[in-house]
Amino acid sequence: MTETLRIAFIKARWHADIVDQALVGFETDMAEAGTPVEMSVFDVPGAFEMPLLAQKLGRAGGHDAIVCAALVVDGGIYRHDFVAAAVVDGLMQAQLATGVPTFSVSLMPHHFQPSEEHRAFFRAHFVRKGAEAAAAVRMVAALGV
């Protein structure tokens, strides 16, 4: 039997109905792969807050990997570009500073509209992205990183 992986999963609350699907995809994929997981789930207000929590969790120990999920949308004022860059850079810096693999399931679409069609598309997309993060976590764990 595979050793239980201890995972911290951080989710931004903006567009929570969409972002939460990443956790669904992650947990489903881990279960289907037969990988035992001990999950600690954390909610943060938005994507910008994820790197600090990831770094604190990494420094505290107790997790084999950290997964972060957020949806940063283009509101037409270019703020999303700054937020997206800060989030990706912050997660990389947290990973490098702590040595704990940190994965991003963060999407920054330029053409998101709050229509049901777009919401349904992105909910399904986050399920797939969560499953991809699960596969990456298993790969890193198998390598002993």
N, CA, C and O of each residue as an XYZ file, in Angstrom:
580
protein
N       0.830     -1.190      0.000
C       0.000      0.000      0.000
C       0.868      1.244      0.000
O       1.925      1.276      0.631
N       0.423      2.257     -0.703
C       1.147      3.510     -0.799
C       1.054      4.263      0.519
O       0.027      4.226      1.196
N       2.127      4.940      0.872
C       2.140      5.757      2.077
C       1.137      6.904      1.938
O       0.962      7.455      0.851
N       0.490      7.253      3.027
C      -0.479      8.343      3.009
C       0.234      9.672      2.765
O       1.200     10.007      3.450
N      -0.257     10.419      1.783
C       0.292     11.738      1.484
C      -0.479     12.783      2.278
O      -1.709     12.768      2.320
N       0.254     13.681      2.899
C      -0.348     14.771      3.669
C      -0.363     16.017      2.780
O       0.687     16.563      2.441
N      -1.545     16.447      2.415
C      -1.704     17.537      1.462
C      -2.433     18.716      2.095
O      -3.447     18.543      2.770
N      -1.908     19.905      1.870
C      -2.623     21.137      2.206
C      -3.229     21.653      0.902
O      -2.528     21.779     -0.103
N      -4.506     21.945      0.916
C      -5.196     22.445     -0.268
C      -5.781     23.809      0.085
O      -6.665     23.916      0.934
N      -5.277     24.845     -0.575
C      -5.698     26.222     -0.323
C      -6.610     26.660     -1.464
O      -6.269     26.514     -2.638
N      -7.790     27.207     -1.098
C      -8.756     27.635     -2.109
C      -9.135     29.101     -1.896
O      -9.470     29.511     -0.784
N      -9.078     29.875     -2.965
C      -9.548     31.255     -2.906
C     -11.071     31.266     -2.962
O     -11.672     30.411     -3.612
N     -11.686     32.206     -2.300
C     -13.145     32.266     -2.216
C     -13.811     33.047     -3.344
O     -15.019     32.917     -3.539
N     -13.058     33.855     -4.094
C     -13.660     34.494     -5.257
C     -14.059     33.394     -6.233
O     -13.243     32.531     -6.557
N     -15.279     33.414     -6.695
C     -15.816     32.395     -7.612
C     -15.691     31.005     -6.993
O     -15.275     30.054     -7.656
N     -16.053     30.900     -5.725
C     -15.900     29.653     -4.971
C     -16.602     28.474     -5.626
O     -16.095     27.354     -5.570
N     -17.751     28.696     -6.244
C     -18.465     27.587     -6.876
C     -17.651     26.959     -8.003
O     -17.818     25.781     -8.316
N     -16.782     27.741     -8.602
C     -15.899     27.241     -9.666
C     -14.619     26.679     -9.063
O     -14.227     25.551     -9.361
N     -13.969     27.470     -8.214
C     -12.670     27.090     -7.637
C     -12.763     25.796     -6.829
O     -11.846     24.977     -6.872
N     -13.858     25.603     -6.095
C     -14.012     24.399     -5.272
C     -13.971     23.114     -6.095
O     -13.695     22.043     -5.556
N     -14.241     23.212     -7.379
C     -14.219     22.028     -8.231
C     -12.807     21.454     -8.394
O     -12.648     20.277     -8.719
N     -11.790     22.279     -8.171
C     -10.415     21.771     -8.217
C     -10.185     20.744     -7.113
O      -9.515     19.734     -7.328
N     -10.735     20.999     -5.948
C     -10.620     20.050     -4.842
C     -11.375     18.764     -5.180
O     -10.897     17.666     -4.897
N     -12.539     18.902     -5.777
C     -13.315     17.719     -6.192
C     -12.492     16.864     -7.149
O     -12.387     15.651     -6.972
N     -11.912     17.498     -8.160
C     -11.089     16.765     -9.129
C      -9.868     16.136     -8.493
O      -9.498     15.011     -8.830
N      -9.237     16.855     -7.573
C      -8.048     16.354     -6.879
C      -8.393     15.111     -6.066
O      -7.739     14.076     -6.188
N      -9.424     15.224     -5.237
C      -9.793     14.106     -4.365
C     -10.272     12.896     -5.174
O      -9.950     11.757     -4.836
N     -11.029     13.138     -6.225
C     -11.520     12.048     -7.062
C     -10.360     11.310     -7.721
O     -10.324     10.079     -7.734
N      -9.421     12.064     -8.265
C      -8.283     11.441     -8.937
C      -7.419     10.654     -7.956
O      -6.969      9.553     -8.273
N      -7.188     11.199     -6.787
C      -6.395     10.485     -5.781
C      -7.089      9.184     -5.382
O      -6.440      8.146     -5.253
N      -8.394      9.238     -5.188
C      -9.150      8.037     -4.805
C      -9.111      6.993     -5.914
O      -8.906      5.809     -5.648
N      -9.309      7.431     -7.159
C      -9.284      6.496     -8.287
C      -7.906      5.864     -8.458
O      -7.798      4.719     -8.897
N      -6.856      6.600     -8.115
C      -5.489      6.067     -8.219
C      -5.135      5.198     -7.017
O      -4.094      4.541     -7.006
N      -6.001      5.195     -6.006
C      -5.730      4.399     -4.811
C      -4.676      5.008     -3.908
O      -4.034      4.298     -3.135
N      -4.493      6.316     -3.998
C      -3.494      6.999     -3.181
C      -4.131      7.522     -1.904
O      -5.001      8.392     -1.961
N      -3.714      7.007     -0.754
C      -4.263      7.516      0.513
C      -3.807      8.952      0.747
O      -2.630      9.280      0.596
N      -4.761      9.796      1.118
C      -4.477     11.215      1.318
C      -5.082     11.688      2.633
O      -6.222     11.368      2.968
N      -4.296     12.448      3.355
C      -4.781     13.158      4.539
C      -4.818     14.625      4.140
O      -3.771     15.244      3.954
N      -6.014     15.185      4.008
C      -6.179     16.540      3.498
C      -6.408     17.552      4.606
O      -7.151     17.305      5.556
N      -5.760     18.683      4.465
C      -6.053     19.867      5.269
C      -6.489     20.929      4.269
O      -5.711     21.321      3.399
N      -7.721     21.394      4.387
C      -8.265     22.354      3.420
C      -8.361     23.723      4.085
O      -8.842     23.862      5.209
N      -7.886     24.728      3.350
C      -7.862     26.097      3.854
C      -8.531     27.022      2.840
O      -8.285     26.909      1.639
N      -9.362     27.921      3.313
C      -9.976     28.930      2.466
C      -9.326     30.271      2.743
O      -9.079     30.627      3.895
N      -9.050     31.011      1.682
C      -8.511     32.368      1.795
C      -9.410     33.299      0.978
O     -10.110     32.841      0.075
N      -9.399     34.593      1.281
C     -10.298     35.500      0.562
C     -10.114     35.488     -0.955
O     -11.093     35.405     -1.697
N      -8.879     35.570     -1.414
C      -8.605     35.617     -2.849
C      -7.267     35.002     -3.168
O      -6.566     34.516     -2.281
N      -6.913     35.025     -4.436
C      -5.666     34.423     -4.898
C      -4.443     35.075     -4.267
O      -3.455     34.403     -3.969
N      -4.515     36.383     -4.068
C      -3.377     37.136     -3.554
C      -2.923     36.642     -2.187
O      -1.752     36.790     -1.836
N      -3.823     36.064     -1.418
C      -3.496     35.591     -0.071
C      -2.900     34.182     -0.043
O      -2.414     33.748      1.001
N      -2.927     33.472     -1.147
C      -2.446     32.084     -1.159
C      -0.953     31.929     -0.893
O      -0.583     31.050     -0.114
N      -0.076     32.726     -1.490
C       1.359     32.507     -1.270
C       1.807     32.607      0.185
O       2.634     31.814      0.635
N       1.267     33.574      0.919
C       1.671     33.715      2.325
C       1.268     32.482      3.130
O       2.063     31.963      3.914
N       0.038     32.014      2.938
C      -0.393     30.826      3.667
C       0.412     29.610      3.226
O       0.784     28.782      4.058
N       0.685     29.491      1.930
C       1.499     28.365      1.441
C       2.872     28.379      2.099
O       3.377     27.333      2.507
N       3.468     29.545      2.203
C       4.787     29.642      2.827
C       4.726     29.289      4.314
O       5.591     28.570      4.814
N       3.722     29.784      5.018
C       3.582     29.472      6.446
C       3.371     27.970      6.661
O       3.963     27.378      7.564
N       2.529     27.362      5.834
C       2.291     25.921      5.956
C       3.552     25.130      5.625
O       3.867     24.145      6.292
N       4.260     25.559      4.608
C       5.505     24.877      4.245
C       6.545     24.953      5.352
O       7.226     23.969      5.641
N       6.664     26.102      5.960
C       7.631     26.273      7.053
C       7.232     25.495      8.299
O       8.092     25.029      9.046
N       5.937     25.355      8.524
C       5.455     24.644      9.714
C       5.692     23.142      9.616
O       5.710     22.451     10.635
N       5.872     22.637      8.419
C       6.041     21.201      8.230
C       4.699     20.500      8.328
O       3.667     21.126      8.566
N       4.733     19.203      8.140
C       3.514     18.430      8.279
C       2.774     18.158      6.990
O       1.794     17.413      6.994
N       3.218     18.747      5.866
C       2.572     18.489      4.583
C       3.625     18.048      3.565
O       4.728     18.592      3.502
N       3.250     17.054      2.782
C       4.139     16.583      1.712
C       4.061     17.480      0.485
O       5.016     17.569     -0.287
N       2.930     18.138      0.309
C       2.739     19.040     -0.824
C       1.619     20.013     -0.493
O       0.787     19.769      0.381
N       1.627     21.127     -1.225
C       0.596     22.156     -1.076
C       0.020     22.415     -2.459
O       0.758     22.582     -3.430
N      -1.297     22.447     -2.538
C      -1.982     22.751     -3.791
C      -2.817     24.001     -3.565
O      -3.514     24.115     -2.557
N      -2.745     24.940     -4.504
C      -3.477     26.202     -4.389
C      -4.367     26.399     -5.609
O      -3.938     26.179     -6.741
N      -5.610     26.814     -5.372
C      -6.561     26.992     -6.470
C      -7.229     28.357     -6.396
O      -7.657     28.802     -5.331
N      -7.311     29.018     -7.562
C      -7.957     30.328     -7.641
C      -8.359     30.617     -9.079
O      -7.816     30.044    -10.024
N      -9.311     31.509     -9.217
C      -9.718     32.020    -10.522
C      -9.564     33.528    -10.480
O     -10.275     34.211     -9.742
N      -8.639     34.047    -11.269
C      -8.386     35.485    -11.330
C      -8.895     35.956    -12.687
O      -8.344     35.592    -13.726
N      -9.948     36.764    -12.670
C     -10.567     37.161    -13.933
C     -10.185     38.574    -14.341
O      -9.852     39.420    -13.511
N     -10.243     38.799    -15.637
C      -9.965     40.105    -16.234
C     -11.188     40.979    -16.025
O     -12.238     40.754    -16.627
N     -11.042     41.970    -15.174
C     -12.148     42.880    -14.920
C     -12.105     44.111    -15.805
O     -12.872     45.053    -15.601
N     -11.213     44.111    -16.790
C     -11.128     45.226    -17.712
C     -10.241     46.364    -17.251
O     -10.164     47.396    -17.918
N      -9.566     46.193    -16.115
C      -8.709     47.276    -15.620
C      -7.261     46.831    -15.436
O      -6.481     47.530    -14.790
N      -6.901     45.711    -15.979
C      -5.543     45.165    -15.971
C      -5.036     44.760    -14.607
O      -3.894     44.313    -14.499
N      -5.834     44.894    -13.556
C      -5.406     44.485    -12.221
C      -5.114     42.992    -12.172
O      -4.219     42.551    -11.451
N      -5.869     42.219    -12.940
C      -5.693     40.769    -12.917
C      -4.287     40.365    -13.338
O      -3.761     39.374    -12.833
N      -3.671     41.099    -14.241
C      -2.305     40.784    -14.662
C      -1.339     40.886    -13.487
O      -0.474     40.027    -13.317
N      -1.482     41.925    -12.682
C      -0.601     42.109    -11.528
C      -0.855     41.036    -10.471
O       0.079     40.478     -9.895
N      -2.125     40.762    -10.232
C      -2.476     39.744     -9.243
C      -1.956     38.380     -9.696
O      -1.334     37.661     -8.915
N      -2.207     38.027    -10.949
C      -1.770     36.729    -11.462
C      -0.257     36.575    -11.355
O       0.231     35.533    -10.919
N       0.480     37.595    -11.747
C       1.940     37.530    -11.677
C       2.414     37.405    -10.231
O       3.323     36.628     -9.936
N       1.795     38.173     -9.328
C       2.184     38.112     -7.920
C       1.893     36.738     -7.330
O       2.690     36.217     -6.550
N       0.768     36.153     -7.692
C       0.390     34.842     -7.153
C       1.359     33.769     -7.631
O       1.881     33.002     -6.821
N       1.604     33.707     -8.921
C       2.490     32.676     -9.466
C       3.901     32.833     -8.904
O       4.525     31.851     -8.504
N       4.398     34.060     -8.875
C       5.738     34.297     -8.322
C       5.773     33.982     -6.828
O       6.733     33.389     -6.336
N       4.727     34.380     -6.109
C       4.681     34.120     -4.670
C       4.647     32.640     -4.342
O       5.300     32.201     -3.396
N       3.893     31.862     -5.114
C       3.853     30.415     -4.876
C       5.200     29.769     -5.180
O       5.634     28.866     -4.464
N       5.858     30.226     -6.232
C       7.192     29.693     -6.541
C       8.173     30.047     -5.426
O       8.972     29.205     -5.016
N       8.118     31.279     -4.935
C       9.013     31.688     -3.856
C       8.738     30.894     -2.580
O       9.675     30.522     -1.874
N       7.470     30.631     -2.277
C       7.124     29.830     -1.098
C       7.698     28.430     -1.227
O       8.247     27.881     -0.271
N       7.568     27.861     -2.408
C       8.094     26.519     -2.660
C       9.613     26.485     -2.503
O      10.158     25.583     -1.866
N      10.283     27.459     -3.080
C      11.742     27.493     -2.994
C      12.222     27.759     -1.572
O      13.235     27.200     -1.149
N      11.511     28.601     -0.833
C      11.913     28.943      0.526
C      11.711     27.792      1.507
O      12.454     27.660      2.479
N      10.696     26.956      1.245
C      10.359     25.909      2.210
C      10.770     24.508      1.778
O      10.893     23.611      2.612
N      10.980     24.318      0.493
C      11.303     22.985     -0.007
C      10.095     22.065     -0.113
O      10.246     20.881     -0.414
N       8.894     22.594      0.130
C       7.669     21.797      0.022
C       7.073     22.033     -1.360
O       6.765     23.174     -1.704
N       6.904     20.982     -2.160
C       6.321     21.157     -3.496
C       4.975     21.876     -3.398
O       4.094     21.479     -2.635
N       4.839     22.941     -4.186
C       3.636     23.773     -4.161
C       3.104     23.884     -5.583
O       3.810     24.323     -6.491
N       1.861     23.482     -5.761
C       1.255     23.420     -7.086
C       0.164     24.458     -7.220
O      -0.560     24.744     -6.266
N       0.049     25.020     -8.410
C      -0.970     26.025     -8.667
C      -2.022     25.482     -9.623
O      -1.712     25.024    -10.723
N      -3.266     25.544     -9.182
C      -4.413     25.269    -10.035
C      -5.130     26.616    -10.143
O      -6.301     26.749     -9.788
N      -4.408     27.588    -10.634
C      -4.920     28.948    -10.716
C      -5.043     29.341    -12.179
O      -4.077     29.266    -12.939
N      -6.226     29.754    -12.559
C      -6.478     30.141    -13.936
C      -6.733     31.637    -14.008
O      -7.339     32.228    -13.114
N      -6.258     32.232    -15.085
C      -6.391     33.664    -15.296
C      -6.954     33.944    -16.685
O      -6.249     34.493    -17.531
N      -8.214     33.576    -16.939
C      -8.767     33.769    -18.283
C      -8.987     35.249    -18.596
O      -9.349     36.039    -17.724
N      -8.764     35.598    -19.848
C      -8.980     36.993    -20.261
C     -10.421     37.256    -20.660
O     -10.836     38.412    -20.739
N     -11.184     36.218    -20.910
C     -12.536     36.424    -21.429
C     -13.593     35.703    -20.603
O     -14.493     35.075    -21.161
N     -13.496     35.786    -19.308
C     -14.510     35.178    -18.452
C     -15.712     36.110    -18.340
O     -15.565     37.306    -18.092
N     -16.877     35.557    -18.523
C     -18.132     36.280    -18.310
C     -18.935     35.476    -17.292
O     -18.908     34.246    -17.325
N     -19.642     36.140    -16.399
C     -20.385     35.399    -15.378
C     -21.677     34.754    -15.904
O     -22.654     34.628    -15.165
N     -21.679     34.355    -17.158
C     -22.832     33.646    -17.721
C     -22.789     32.189    -17.282
O     -21.728     31.682    -16.917
N     -23.922     31.518    -17.313
C     -23.954     30.106    -16.905
C     -23.088     29.260    -17.824
O     -22.488     28.283    -17.375
N     -23.012     29.612    -19.093
C     -22.165     28.860    -20.025
C     -20.694     28.919    -19.613
O     -20.015     27.893    -19.587
N     -20.208     30.101    -19.296
C     -18.810     30.234    -18.868
C     -18.583     29.573    -17.513
O     -17.571     28.905    -17.303
N     -19.527     29.760    -16.598
C     -19.382     29.171    -15.268
C     -19.307     27.643    -15.379
O     -18.472     27.016    -14.726
N     -20.171     27.046    -16.199
C     -20.166     25.587    -16.377
C     -18.855     25.129    -17.006
O     -18.286     24.121    -16.588
N     -18.371     25.863    -18.011
C     -17.101     25.516    -18.655
C     -15.967     25.520    -17.636
O     -15.179     24.575    -17.578
N     -15.883     26.572    -16.837
C     -14.775     26.677    -15.885
C     -14.920     25.721    -14.710
O     -13.911     25.261    -14.175
N     -16.145     25.408    -14.292
C     -16.306     24.379    -13.249
C     -15.732     23.053    -13.740
O     -14.986     22.400    -13.011
N     -16.062     22.653    -14.944
C     -15.537     21.403    -15.511
C     -14.023     21.487    -15.687
O     -13.309     20.513    -15.448
N     -13.547     22.642    -16.101
C     -12.104     22.812    -16.309
C     -11.341     22.697    -14.988
O     -10.257     22.116    -14.949
N     -11.896     23.242    -13.917
C     -11.236     23.144    -12.609
C     -11.216     21.703    -12.104
O     -10.263     21.309    -11.433
N     -12.232     20.917    -12.406
C     -12.197     19.492    -12.043
C     -10.996     18.838    -12.724
O     -10.240     18.108    -12.083
N     -10.818     19.098    -14.026
C      -9.671     18.516    -14.755
C      -8.346     19.011    -14.193
O      -7.404     18.233    -14.040
N      -8.271     20.294    -13.888
C      -7.027     20.850    -13.350
C      -6.714     20.267    -11.975
O      -5.548     20.035    -11.657
N      -7.728     20.030    -11.164
C      -7.512     19.383     -9.870
C      -6.959     17.982    -10.040
O      -6.073     17.563     -9.294
N      -7.486     17.248    -11.031
C      -6.981     15.899    -11.317
C      -5.535     15.955    -11.802
O      -4.728     15.096    -11.447
N      -5.205     16.955    -12.607
C      -3.818     17.111    -13.068
C      -2.886     17.400    -11.891
O      -1.766     16.891    -11.848
N      -3.337     18.203    -10.950
C      -2.525     18.487     -9.756
C      -2.306     17.220     -8.952
O      -1.219     17.007     -8.415
N      -3.327     16.374     -8.861
C      -3.185     15.102     -8.140
C      -2.116     14.235     -8.790
O      -1.288     13.639     -8.101
N      -2.136     14.167    -10.105
C      -1.124     13.378    -10.821
C       0.275     13.940    -10.577
O       1.230     13.183    -10.406
N       0.395     15.261    -10.560
C       1.694     15.881    -10.307
C       2.168     15.604     -8.887
O       3.348     15.324     -8.672
N       1.267     15.680     -7.919
C       1.629     15.379     -6.530
C       2.120     13.938     -6.413
O       3.122     13.681     -5.745
N       1.433     12.999     -7.051
C       1.864     11.588     -6.991
C       3.242     11.414     -7.633
O       4.066     10.656     -7.122
N       3.500     12.100     -8.739
C       4.789     11.999     -9.407
C       5.912     12.510     -8.501
O       6.951     11.864     -8.361
N       5.693     13.660     -7.898
C       6.703     14.239     -7.018
C       6.925     13.321     -5.805
O       8.061     13.101     -5.386
N       5.841     12.796     -5.256
C       5.962     11.883     -4.115
C       6.729     10.612     -4.499
O       7.542     10.115     -3.719
N       6.471     10.099     -5.683
C       7.168      8.899     -6.150
C       8.672      9.151     -6.334
O       9.496      8.259     -6.130
N       8.999     10.364     -6.718
C      10.409     10.714     -6.902
C      11.106     11.007     -5.585
O      12.332     11.096     -5.529
N      10.315     11.158     -4.518
C      10.896     11.441     -3.214
C      11.378     12.862     -3.076
O      12.277     13.148     -2.286
N      10.786     13.753     -3.838
C      11.210     15.166     -3.805
C      10.635     15.837     -2.585
O      10.868     17.026     -2.366
